[in-house]
Amino acid sequence: MGPTPITPQTGELFKQPLAEQINMRHPLVQLAGLIDWSALEHALSESFTSKRGRPATRPRLIAGLLYLQHAFGLSDEDVVWGWVENPYWQFFTGETYLQTDPPVDSSSLSR
């Protein structure tokens, strides 16, 4: 079982997409547009499989979090909580709608 695709959840019908709420000229938004995310996901898809339990985490999310962690010199915990607070970080990692819960447990970044 590969990564789960991003699909609108129940109740998101009336939510406004992040792309309509943020400045599309922000450096992280522009950087997200320059990265070939599909090639990255294809290259990492073998490493992000789940044979049992919950679905695998999306490679873009983990790659994006690791980039943000390195770029801003943050700990695992700080990058996860920074992601919750920053819509630009969420957009960079492929989210469509604003999220209010952490995307992963911080220990997932060091495993």
N, C-alpha and C positions, 0 to 999 in steps of 0.2 A: 504494500500500500504506500503510495507516494504522498507528497505534501497535499494538503487539502486546498482546493482552489478557493479564492475569495469570492463569496457569493453574498448578495444582500440577505440579511437576516430579517425575520419577522419584525415589524416595527420600523424598519429603515426606509420604508416607502416614503415617509414624509421628512426624512432627514436630509440636510443639505450636504452634498459631497465636500470634502476638504478642498478640492480644487476650486470651488466657488467661494471659499472662505479665506484663503490665504493669498499672499502676494506671489504671483507666479514668476516674478523676477528675483525672488530670494535665491541666494547662492546654492542652497541645498536642493531646491526645486530644479534649478538649472543643471546641477550635477546629476540628479536622478534621471534627467532627460538624456544625458550623454552616455550613461552606462547601459550596456547591452544586457539587461536583466534576464532576458530569455536565454541567452548563451550561458550566463552564470548559473541560472537555475538548471539548465540542461547538464552542465558540467558537474554540478554538485548533487544532482538528483539521486545518484547512487548512494551517496553518503547520508541522505535524508529520507530513508525508508523506515517504515514501521511494520514489523511483521506481527506484532501483537500489541495490545493496549491502545492508547489513544493515537490519533493520526499524527504523522510527523510534522514538525515545524517547517514552515516555508523557508527555503534557502535564502530568499531575498531578505526576509526579516532578520535572520541570524547574521548574514553578511553585512547588512545595513547597520545593525547594532554594533557589530565588531568594528566597522569603519568609524562610527560615531564615538565609540569608546576610545579608539586610538587617536582620532583627530582632536578630541577634547581632553584626553588624559584622565579618563574617568574609571572608577571601579565598576565591577559588574553590577552592583546594586545601584550605583548612581546613574549608569546609562539606562537601566530599565526604568527607574523612576523619572529620569529626565525625559524619556520617551513618552511617558504618560502625560507629562506637563507641556510637551512641545508638539504642536500640530505639524510643524515643518519636519520634525524627525519622523513622525508617523507617516507623512506623505512620502518621505524619502524611502521608507521601508515597505512601501506598497499598500498602505491602508487607504481605503476609499472614504471612510467616515471616521470622525473623531472617536477615539476610544478612551475610556476612563479607567480601564483595568490594565494591569501589566500584561504584556503579550506573552511573556515566558517567566519562569522562575530564574532569578539571577544566576543560580548555579548552572543553568543550561549553557551559559556562555563559556564556562571553563571546562566543560566536559567534552 
